[in-house]
Amino acid sequence: MPGGEGFASASSPSGRPAGDRSGLQLPALILCAGRGERMRPLTDRVPKPLLPVHGKPLVVWQLEALARDGVREVVINTAWLEEQFPAALGDGSAFGLSIRYSMEGRLHGGALETAGGIVAAAPLLGSERFWVLAGDAWLPDFRFDAAEAAGFAASRDLGLVWLVPNPDHHPDGDFALGDAGDADRVLARDDRHARGSYTYSTVGLFDRKLVAGLVPGERGALRPHLDAAIAARRLAGRIYAGRWADVGTPARWQALQGPA
């Protein structure tokens, strides 16, 4: 675990002290619009977030976790085979949630990438700040901590992201965390104050202003906006120490089919 020793040992997998349930809960956006090219042929007929892991679709693991932790309002963005999502998940009542759909395929002709998807879905979220998570990641131990949501809502940060130790398929990671005096700041990997490198888990708390400059229907990647927030010292980070997999290839999906 590059640079990870001492970070998560006193915390729950979410990064907060275990048992801390104070705070508020924010709505969530689950990103499910991608084509899943590297997962073909599995995704030729089924969107990647609806592929089963341990007997239930990937996205259902996330819906159940959100409901468990007190999130009630969820938006799912869709594009590829998007009609399958409402058919499979309905209005969310089966999970104790209210689900609405930002249908990028129907409204915009295709997926808008992550930042574009956030902008398009923001009016449905009804909040300036919200959880964002990818529908194709498996992280069953993650807690959508209401105390973290409250702390972020009260901060000046534009984002709070959870990072994981670098997997074999991404050894260089995406970001770093600061040294002991700045341990909650996300830094560029080559920053002289960086301590180790980590991979973005695909879960975060974001302010709508993080993706300012894009208009609804415009395509846009998330990374430039995260880099701008890092440069402004307005991106915070936590270590997620639980089970995690980026289900990006058929081999990674197959590796998850053993016991949970």
KAWOTA-V504161 format. One line per field, one symbol per residue. ss: DSSP state (h for helix, s for strand, l for the rest). psi: psi as a letter, one per 30 degrees, with the letter a starting at -180 (. if undefined). burial: b if it has 16 or more other C-alpha atoms within 10 Angstrom, else e. A space follows every 50 residues. Layout:
ss: ???
psi: ???
burial: ???
This chain:
ss: lllllllllllllllllllllllllllsssssllllhhhllhhhlllhhh lssllsshhhhhhhhhhhllllssssssllllhhhhhhhlllhhhllsss ssshhhhhllllhhhhhhhhhhhhhlllssssssllsslllllllhhhhh hhhlllllsssssslllhhhllllsssllhhhllssslllllllssssss ssssssshhhhlllllllllllhhhhhhhhhlllssssslllllsslllh hhhhhlllll
psi: jjgfkfegfgllffflkkfjglalkllkkkjgflfhefgkgegefkkefg kkkhglkefeeeeeeeeegfkfkkkkkldkhfffeeeefbgfffggljkl kjieeefgglkgleeeeeeefeeffgkfklkklkfgkjiffkkikeeeee eefflglfljkkllkklefiffaellllaefhfgkkllegkfgkjlllkk fgklkkkffegkfklkfkkkleeeeeeeeeeghgjlllkkgakkkjifle eeeeffgak.
burial: eeebeeebeebbbbbbeeeeeeeebbbbbbbbbbbbeebeebbeebbbbb bbbeeebbbbbbbbbbbeebbbbbbbbbbbbbeebeeebebbeebbbbbb bbbbbeeeebbbbbbbbbbbbbebbeeebbbbbbbbbbbbebbbbbbbbe ebbeeebbbbbbbbbbeeeeeebbbbbbbeeebbbbbbbeeebbbbbbbb bbbbbbbbebbeeeebbbbbeeeebbbebbeeebbbbbbbbbebbbbbee eebeeeeeee
